[in-house]
């Protein structure tokens, strides 16, 4: 038996609970891992609230929260290639088994070895934020010297996108709240504080001819406000708002396989995609970790240290 944190039914934070569960058994194409670090993401509270279907693996309540983790392989299910017991790995829990737990099962095709020299803490941030940054910027395909606006730059994904864009020699303008300024500017972003100034006016002053690309991490009205700033509407990429085609833009095309995880890890090792980790919580404080992300107050990446 091991401790886990999850939810007994769909709802808000009031349905969250700690409980003990037996080690899950890896099925075909799955690996059992001892969890060292779990990444915290907005997707976690969306799953708890019942807003996302198809990622629970058909598991009964109570369900464990969390979608990404780094740890050590304890056992292999059938038909697992490229991974061995004892490997340090990171990946996605598309099995529905969650990651805010002492042990969990990950989908082997969506799991990769952690390369030597990369910490488990950094690796645990890459499945969501790291691969999203790679996918978005590959989709935009901008040359060095181009300008990109990152709308919602202050969170884990936004800062990963900004850092990788700067590594590709793009000029990055980022919009976010006052609390996100310090971390954004520290990596070289020209910051626009949407709580203190008009984003559109400030952006047009900085880039009068329009942006070569826009990455939106906010959606809704904010997306519709900044989308016209793009020189070409097809170069507006949204990460969360699937209505972006109505504006002429595109939804991010995600690649969640081992190859993209390995690519993100190499970029992190090279210092091009290093995450901005602002908080490490013990498993006992997982409620505070998720509350920070759910309330929109997280600057950078928040993780839970389990082992």
Secondary structure, 3 states (H helix, E strand, C coil): CEEEEEECCCCCHHHEEEEEECCCCCCCCEEEEEEEEEECCHHHHHHHCCCCCCCCCCCCCCEECCCEEEEEEEEECCCCCCCCCCCEEEEECCCCCCCCECEEEEEHHHEEECCCCCCHHHHCCHHHHHHHHHHHHHHHCCCCCCEEEEECCCEHHHHHHHHHHHHCCCEEEEEECHHHHHHHHHCCCEEEECCCCCHHHHHHHHCCCCECEEEECCCHHHHHHHHHHECCHHHEEECCCHHHHHHCCEECCCCCCHHHHHHHHHHHHCCCCCCCEEEEEEHHHHHHHHHHHHCCCCCEEEEEECC
